Amino acid sequence: MIHFEWPWLIAALPLPLLVRWLLPQDSPQQQAALKVPFLEDFSVCAAQASMKSARWPLMVAAVAWVLLVFACMRPQWLGEPVEQTVSGRDLMLAVDLSGSMEEQDFIINKQRVDRLTATKWVAGDFIAHRTGDRIGLILFGTQAYLQVPLTFDRKTVVTLLNESVISLAGEMTAIGDAIGLAVKRLRNQDDTSRVLILLTDGANTAGEVTPLKAAELAAEYDLKIYAIGIGADEMIVRSFFGSRKVNPSMDLDEKTLTEIAEKTGGRYFRARNTEELEQIYDILDRLEPVEKDKQYFRPRSELFHWPLSISLVLAGIIAMARLRAS
C-alpha cells in the first residue's frame, strides 16, 4: 500500500490560487494596433490561438504543482509486515581479567592455555548462537568497565571479548563493583529478563561495594546471577627439586559466590576444566527464554523521486516554451 509520511502538506495545493488572489494584478500595457480590412475574421482566429497558447502552459504548470506537492508529502510503498526475531532475554556477561586469570590450568586441543583463553573459547561459542537475546559485556579487575552495552550484535560482543587481555582492568578482583555495574545497566529492563553470568577465579579484593551487598541490590531489582568459579583443583608443578601437586584455585571464594547466586535466585557452577565449562554454558543455554511481545516492521520504499522528477520535467517544458515565445 502507498503511505504518505507527511500527509498534512496536501494543504499546500491551493497555495498558487491564494497567491494569485492576494497579489495585485499587472496593469495592462498600451500596445500598437494593427488595422486590417478583414479585422473580424483575424480577431476571432487570433483570439482562439491566443487562448490555446495561454491555456496549455497553465494546465501543465498545475499538474507540475500537484506532483511537486505529492513529492513533498513523501509517498512510500509499505510492504507486508515482517516479524523480527526478538524473543529472548537481556543477558549481561561479566568476565574477570585479574592477574590470576593467567594461570595455565586449562587444556584446549591438547595444549595448556590460561583461564581467560579458555573462557573466550567457550563463551564465544555461547554468545554466537544466542539468537534473539540482547547481550552485554562487563570486564572487571581492580575496576569494572562496561565494554559492550546491551546489543543484538553478537559478533561485536565476541570480537571485543576476544580482544580483552589479562590485567586490562587491573591486577585485583572487584566482584562487587562488577555486579553493581550490571545492576545499573539492567535495572530499567523487563523485570523477568535480567540475567547476569559472572565468571571469576578468585575472591573480592578490590572495589567499593562488597559482593554480598551488591547481590542484595541485585535481588531488589530481580537480577538473577549465575556465578561460575573457574580454575582447576590440582595441578602438577615441576621444578628443580621435582614435581609436586598444588591447588591453583585456593583463592577461589566459592562460599561467597554460592551466596551471591542463592540471594538472587540463580545458581553457582564450578568449572575445573574446559569440558565442565562447556557443560555449564550448555546448562545456561537451556534456560527458559523470556517471552516478549512480538515486534514487526514493514519494509518501506521511497517513491517521492517519481513525482518530483516528472514535476521538474514539466517545469522545464514550460521554461523552454517561454524562451521560444520571447
N, C-alpha and C positions, 0 to 999 in steps of 0.2 A: 504494500500500500504506500501511497505518497503521503508524506508528512512535512509540514512547514514548521521550521524551527522558530521563526518569528512571525506568526500569522498576523499580529497586530499592525504590521507595516502595510497591510492592504488599505489602511486608512489614507495612505498617500495617493491612491488612484485619482481622486478628484482634484488633486493639487494644481494641475495646469489650468483647469476651469476656474479655480479660485483665484489664481494669479491673473488670468485674463479679465476676470470680473473686477478685481481690486485695482489693477494698474490702469492709468488713463490711456485712452486710445490716441494714436498719432493723428495729427490734423491733416486733412487731405491737401496735397500739393497741386498747384496750378500747373497744368501741362499744355503744351501747344496742341491745337486741334487741327485735324486734317479733314478738309471738306472734299467730298467726292459726290458725284452725281447720283450714284446708287447707294446712298447713305443707309437706307433702311436695311437692305439685304446685307450689307457689310457689317453693320452694327449687330445684327442678330447672330451672324456666324462668329464674329469676334467675341460676342458675349458668351456663346456656348463654348468656344475654345478656351476662353479665359476661365470659365467655371470649371471645365475639366482639368485644366492645367493647375488650378489652385486647389482642387479637391484631393487629388491623389497624394500630394505630399502631406496634407493634413491627416489623411487616413493612415498612411504609413507611419507618421510620427505618433499617432495614437496607439497603434499596435506596438511600436517600439517602446513607448512609455509603459504600457501594460506588462510587456515582457520584462522590462527593467525592474518594475515593482515586484513581479513574481520572483525574479532572481534575488532581490533584496530580502524577500521572505525566506530564503534559503530552503528550497524544496529538497527533500531527501526521500530515498526509497528504502523502506523498512523491510527487512527480510523476516523469515519465520523465527520465532523465539527459540534460542538455543540454551540448554541447561548447562550451567557451569559446574565443574566438579569441585564443589566446596561442601564437604560433608564431614570433615574431621575435627581435630582438636587444635587448640593453641598450645604448643609444646615448646618449652624452653630447655635447652641443654647447657649445663654448667660443667666445664672441664677444668680440672686442676692442672696448673702449669708450674707448680712449685719445683724446687730443685730436686726433691726426692723422686720426681717422675722420670728422671734419667736412669733409674735403676733398671738394669737389663735382666729381668727375670721372666720375660715372656718369649715365646718361640713362634715365629711365622716362617713357614716354608723351610723348616729345619735350621733356621738361623735365629740367634738371640737378638732381641730388639728391646728397646726401652719401653716403659709403660705408656708413654704418650704415643709412640708409633703404633702400638697395639690398639690403643683407643681410637686413633684415626682409622685404622684398618677396619675395625668392626663398626664403629659409629658412622663412618662414611657410608657404608652399605645400608645401614639402618635408615639414615636420613634420605638416601637417594630414592627409596621406594615408598616414602610416606606421602603418597599422592593424596591431595585434598587437605593436608594439615598445614597450618602455618607454623613455621619453626624459627626459633631464635637461638642465638649462641652467646653464652657468657663465658669469658675466660678469667680465671682468678688465680692469684698467687698472694703476694702481700696486699695487693689491691684487687678489686673486682671490676671488670670492664665489660660493657655491652659491646660485643664485637659485631653482631648482626641482630637488628630488631626483627620482630615477627614478620615473616615473609613467606610467600608461596614459592619463592625462587630457591628451591632446594640445592641447585647447582652452586649458587653463590655461597650458601652455608657450608657445603662440603669443601669448596675451594678455600675459604677463609679458615676453616678448621685445619686443613692440611698445611696452610701457611703458618700456623702458630708454632712457636718454639718454646722450649723449656726455659723458665725464668723470665719470660717476656713480661710478666706482671709482677715479678719479684720472687725471691727465694722462699718465702714463708707461705703459710696457708690461711687465707681468710674465708673460712667456710660460711660464717655468719653473714659477712658482707655480701657474699655471692647469693645467698638465699634472700637477703633483704633487697638486693637489686632485682632479683626475679619477681619478688612481690610487687615492687614498684612498677615493673613493666607489664605485669599480668593482672593487676587488681581491677582494671577497668574492662576486662574481657568478660565473656559469658561465665557465670558462676560455676557451671558444670564442666567447663572446658580447660581449667587451669591445671597444667601438669608441668612439673619440674623434674628433670632427670639430673641428679647430682652425682658426679663421678670424682672421687678423690682417693688418695693413697695414704693420708696421714690424719693428723689431728689439727684442730684450730689453734694456730699460733700467732695470728695477727688479726687486724680488723677492729672496728669499733663496736660491733654487735656480736654477742655470743650466739653460737649455733642454736641453742635451745630457745633463747629469746626470739631469734629470727623465726624459728619453727612455730612458736606460738602466734607470731604475727601472721605467718603463712596460713595457719589454721583459721584465723579470724576472717581471712579473705578466701577461704575454701581452696587454697592452693595445695594440691596433692603432690607430695615429694617422694620420688623413688630414688633412694640412695644406693650407690654402688661403691663398695670398698674394693679397690684394685691392688693386687700385689700377691706374690707367692708366699706360702707359709715357710718354706725352707729352700735353701739354695746352697749349692756346693761352691765354696770359695777356695781356690788354690793359691798357695803362697810358697815362699822359700822353705817354710817349715812343714809343708804338706797340705793336705786338703782337710777342710772342716765344714760342717753344716752351720748355717746361720739363718736367722729369720729376718728377711728383708722387710717384713711388714710389721715389725714390732711397734712402730709408732702409730699404726692404724688404730684410730679410736672407734671401734665397732660399737661400743656401748652408746656413744653419743649419736652415731649415725642411725642406729636402730631406734633410739628415742625420737629422733627427728622424723623418721618415716612414720612411726606409730602416732605421733602427735597430729600429723596431717592426713592420716588415713591411707598412707602409702605402704611401701614395703622396702626392706633392706635386703640387698643381694651382695654376695661375696664372689669376686672374680679372682681366682688364683692362677688362671691361665687363659689362653686365648679361647679355648673351647668353652669354658664356663662363661666368659664374657659374651661370646656369640649366643649361648643359650639364654643368657639374661636379656639380651636385646630381642631375641625371639619371643620371650615372655612379654616384654613390654610392647612388642609389635602386635600381640594378640589382645591387647586391652580394648575394651568396648569403645568404639568411637562415639563421640558426642554427636547426635543428630542435630543438624541446624536446618533452618528453613532453606529450601531450595532457592537458588538465585538464577535468574535468567537474564540474558541480554539479547538484543535484536541487532544484527549487523546493519549498518547504515551505509548507503552510497549517496554521495553528494550529486545533485542534479542541477545546481544553480548555474553551472557554466553553460548549459544549453540555452536557456532563455537569455542569458547575458550576451552570449555570442551572437544570437540572432538579432538582438536589440542593437548591438554595435554595428552589425552589417546594415541594418535598415537605416540607422543614423548616417552611415557612410554614403548610402544611396541618396539620401536627401541632400547631404552636403555636396555631392557631385552634381546633382541636378541644379542646385542653386549656382554653383560655379559656372555651369554651362549657360544658364539663363542670363547671368551677368556678363 
